[in-house]
Amino acid sequence: MLIARRADTRARADFATWLMMAKLNGFSALPTEAQSFLEGYRQLLATMTEADASEATIQLMYKSYYAEMGGSGTPPEIPSRASEPATDAGNVTAFRRPAPRPKQQAVSGQATKPRLPVALIFICLAIVYVSIRYFWR
């Protein structure tokens, strides 16, 4: 079943890639295997809808890839993705906002940082400055 899923995924990805290349006038740059599958797809388009022709071509590619990947016998039936509900939104991926993170509250109950360390640092620097000035005279 693992080989079948890999073959099906590869067939769907290759078909989409090859079809886009053909639409962008790159048909001649495709391998001969791709050209033969796309010619079959064009012939199927004359007799059926685009979705059915696409699914039929993908199934042919799937069977070919299954045998190529070492699958024995007839390939297992993978549920058709055409039977799934169509959620085609074009080339747009829906943006989902991440869930808001809860704000961390201070455990000790203080909302601000204490000012004491800053004041201590300033006082120490002042003492060091004054002592250096005093000893250099």
C-alpha positions as CSV (number, residue, x, y, z in Angstrom):
1,M,0.0,0.0,0.0
2,L,3.0,2.3,0.6
3,I,4.1,1.9,-3.0
4,A,0.6,2.6,-4.2
5,R,0.4,5.9,-2.2
6,R,3.8,7.0,-3.4
7,A,2.9,6.2,-7.0
8,D,-0.4,8.0,-6.7
9,T,1.2,11.1,-5.1
10,R,3.9,11.1,-7.8
11,A,1.4,10.7,-10.6
12,R,-0.7,13.6,-9.3
13,A,2.3,15.9,-8.9
14,D,3.9,15.0,-12.2
15,F,0.6,15.5,-14.0
16,A,0.1,18.9,-12.5
17,T,3.6,19.9,-13.3
18,W,3.5,18.6,-16.9
19,L,0.1,20.2,-17.5
20,M,1.4,23.6,-16.3
21,M,4.6,23.2,-18.5
22,A,2.4,22.5,-21.5
23,K,0.2,25.5,-20.8
24,L,3.3,27.7,-20.6
25,N,4.4,26.5,-24.1
26,G,7.1,24.1,-22.7
27,F,5.6,20.9,-24.2
28,S,8.7,20.2,-26.3
29,A,10.9,20.4,-23.2
30,L,9.1,17.6,-21.5
31,P,10.3,14.0,-21.5
32,T,8.8,11.6,-24.1
33,E,6.8,9.8,-21.3
34,A,5.2,13.1,-20.3
35,Q,4.4,14.0,-23.9
36,S,2.7,10.7,-24.4
37,F,0.6,11.0,-21.3
38,L,-0.4,14.6,-22.2
39,E,-1.3,13.5,-25.8
40,G,-3.6,10.9,-24.2
41,Y,-5.0,13.6,-22.0
42,R,-5.8,15.8,-25.0
43,Q,-7.6,12.8,-26.7
44,L,-9.6,12.2,-23.5
45,L,-10.6,15.9,-23.4
46,A,-12.4,15.4,-26.7
47,T,-14.8,12.8,-25.2
48,M,-15.2,13.9,-21.5
49,T,-14.9,16.8,-19.1
50,E,-11.6,18.2,-18.0
51,A,-11.9,16.8,-14.4
52,D,-12.7,13.3,-15.7
53,A,-10.0,13.4,-18.3
54,S,-7.5,14.5,-15.7
55,E,-8.5,11.7,-13.3
56,A,-8.3,9.1,-16.1
57,T,-4.8,10.3,-17.1
58,I,-3.7,10.3,-13.5
59,Q,-5.0,6.7,-13.1
60,L,-3.0,5.6,-16.1
61,M,0.1,7.3,-14.8
62,Y,-0.5,5.8,-11.4
63,K,-0.6,2.3,-12.8
64,S,2.6,2.9,-14.8
65,Y,4.4,4.3,-11.7
66,Y,3.2,1.5,-9.5
67,A,4.8,-1.1,-11.8
68,E,7.9,1.1,-12.2
69,M,8.3,1.3,-8.4
70,G,8.2,-2.4,-8.0
71,G,4.6,-3.1,-7.2
72,S,3.4,-6.5,-8.2
73,G,0.1,-7.5,-9.7
74,T,-2.7,-5.0,-10.2
75,P,-2.3,-1.8,-8.3
76,P,-4.7,-1.4,-5.3
77,E,-7.6,1.0,-5.8
78,I,-6.8,4.4,-4.3
79,P,-9.9,6.5,-3.6
80,S,-10.5,9.0,-6.3
81,R,-9.9,12.6,-5.3
82,A,-12.5,13.7,-7.7
83,S,-15.1,12.2,-5.4
84,E,-14.0,14.4,-2.5
85,P,-15.8,17.7,-2.1
86,A,-14.4,20.4,-4.4
87,T,-12.7,23.1,-2.4
88,D,-11.0,24.9,-5.3
89,A,-10.0,28.4,-4.4
90,G,-7.7,28.9,-7.3
91,N,-4.1,29.5,-6.5
92,V,-4.9,31.1,-3.2
93,T,-4.0,29.5,0.1
94,A,-6.3,30.5,3.0
95,F,-4.5,32.5,5.7
96,R,-5.2,31.3,9.2
97,R,-4.3,33.5,12.1
98,P,-2.4,31.6,14.8
99,A,-4.3,31.3,18.1
100,P,-3.5,34.2,20.4
101,R,-1.0,33.4,23.0
102,P,-2.0,34.0,26.6
103,K,-0.3,37.0,28.2
104,Q,2.2,36.0,30.9
105,Q,1.4,37.7,34.2
106,A,4.1,38.3,36.7
107,V,4.2,35.6,39.4
108,S,5.3,37.9,42.1
109,G,2.5,40.4,41.5
110,Q,4.8,43.2,40.3
111,A,3.9,44.5,36.9
112,T,7.1,46.5,36.4
113,K,10.8,45.7,36.9
114,P,12.4,47.2,40.0
115,R,14.5,50.3,39.5
116,L,17.0,49.5,42.2
117,P,19.6,47.7,40.0
118,V,19.8,50.6,37.6
119,A,20.2,53.1,40.5
120,L,22.9,50.9,42.0
121,I,24.8,50.7,38.8
122,F,24.7,54.5,38.4
123,I,25.9,55.1,41.9
124,C,28.7,52.6,41.5
125,L,29.8,54.3,38.3
126,A,29.7,57.7,40.0
127,I,31.9,56.4,42.9
128,V,34.4,54.9,40.5
129,Y,34.6,58.1,38.5
130,V,35.1,60.2,41.6
131,S,37.7,57.9,43.1
132,I,39.7,57.8,39.8
133,R,39.6,61.7,39.7
134,Y,40.7,61.8,43.4
135,F,43.6,59.4,43.0
136,W,45.0,61.0,39.9
137,R,45.6,64.3,41.6
